[in-house]
Amino acid sequence: MGRGFFIFIAGLALFGADNGIARDANVGQSLVIAQARRTCKTVSSCREAVIMWREGYSRADADKDGIPCENVCPNKKLVDEIRAEIGC
């Protein structure tokens, strides 16, 4: 697994899941998935794409329209709903 995966796990161990890194088990699990998959071709959901994008994969929104990985995120409304859900 990549370096980012281990940094994420170390962060959870040091700071815990209640500090805003992960709001619930589903978000924490999604963050691990997002760290393991680093391209839009490999994500399987818009939620996963949004998390990956917010965690630093700027190429997910190459055209800077606010919609990451347009292969799985159909519109900005859905992206905004997901961002609100996960707190970013």
Stockholm file with secondary structure:
# STOCKHOLM 1.0

chainA/1-88         MGRGFFIFIAGLALFGADNGIARDANVGQSLVIAQARRTCKTVSSCREAVIMWREGYSRADADKDGIPCENVCPNKKLVDEIRAEIGC
#=GR chainA/1-88 SS CCHHHHHHHHHHHHHCGGGTTCSSHHHHHHHHHHHHCCSGGGCCSHHHHHHHHHTTCGGGGTTCSSCSCTTTCCCHHHHHHHHHHHTC
#=GC SS_cons        CCHHHHHHHHHHHHHCGGGTTCSSHHHHHHHHHHHHCCSGGGCCSHHHHHHHHHTTCGGGGTTCSSCSCTTTCCCHHHHHHHHHHHTC
//
